[in-house]
Amino acid sequence: MDTLGIFRIDAGIKLVVSVAQAAIMHGSVEVRIDAALVFKYMLDFSPVANIKKEIIKICGALIRVVNDKFPQDLKV
C-alpha cells in the first residue's frame, strides 16, 4: 500500500478525520494549521465516495476555524 493508501479506505479516513478534528479543536495554532492541511490532502487524494461519510465532520471543524478568533495564517 502506498503512503496515501490510508485515504483510500473508509477506516483510514475515519481515523484521520477524528485525529485532525481533535487537533483543530484543542491544538496550538501550529497544530491547527497542520490539521487543516491534513483535511486539504484528504480532499485532494481521497475518493469522493469515501469522503462523503465524513464530510460533515470535516466542514464543521473548518467552519469552527473560520468563526473563532484565530490568526489569519490558520484561516488561510
C-alpha positions in Angstrom: 0.0 0.0 0.0 1.4 3.4 -0.9 1.6 6.2 1.6 -1.7 7.7 0.5 -3.4 4.4 0.7 -4.9 5.3 4.1 -7.0 7.9 2.3 -8.5 5.1 0.1 -10.1 3.0 2.8 -13.1 4.0 5.0 -11.5 3.1 8.3 -8.4 5.2 7.4 -10.5 8.2 6.5 -12.5 7.9 9.7 -9.3 7.6 11.8 -7.6 10.6 10.2 -10.7 12.8 10.4 -11.1 12.1 14.1 -7.5 12.9 14.9 -7.5 16.1 12.7 -10.8 17.2 14.2 -9.4 16.9 17.7 -6.3 18.8 16.7 -8.3 21.6 15.3 -10.5 21.9 18.4 -7.8 21.6 21.0 -4.3 22.1 19.5 -2.0 25.1 19.4 -2.2 27.3 16.3 0.6 25.4 14.6 -1.1 22.1 15.2 -4.4 23.5 13.9 -2.7 24.7 10.7 -1.3 21.2 10.2 -4.7 19.6 10.9 -6.3 21.9 8.3 -3.7 20.8 5.8 -4.4 17.2 6.5 -8.1 17.9 5.6 -6.9 19.5 2.4 -4.8 16.5 1.5 -7.6 14.2 2.3 -10.0 16.1 0.0 -7.3 16.1 -2.7 -6.4 12.4 -2.6 -9.4 10.5 -1.3 -12.1 9.0 -3.5 -15.3 11.1 -3.2 -17.3 8.1 -2.0 -15.1 7.7 1.0 -15.2 11.4 1.9 -19.0 11.6 1.8 -19.3 9.7 5.1 -17.1 12.2 7.0 -17.8 15.5 5.1 -20.0 16.9 7.9 -17.2 16.5 10.5 -14.6 18.0 8.1 -16.8 21.0 7.3 -17.7 21.5 10.9 -14.1 21.6 12.0 -13.2 24.1 9.3 -16.2 26.3 10.0 -15.0 26.4 13.6 -11.7 27.7 12.4 -13.3 30.5 10.3 -15.7 31.6 13.0 -13.3 31.6 16.0 -10.7 34.2 16.8 -7.6 32.6 15.2 -4.7 34.1 13.4 -5.0 34.8 9.7 -2.4 32.1 9.0 -4.7 29.4 10.2 -7.7 30.8 8.3 -5.8 30.9 5.0 
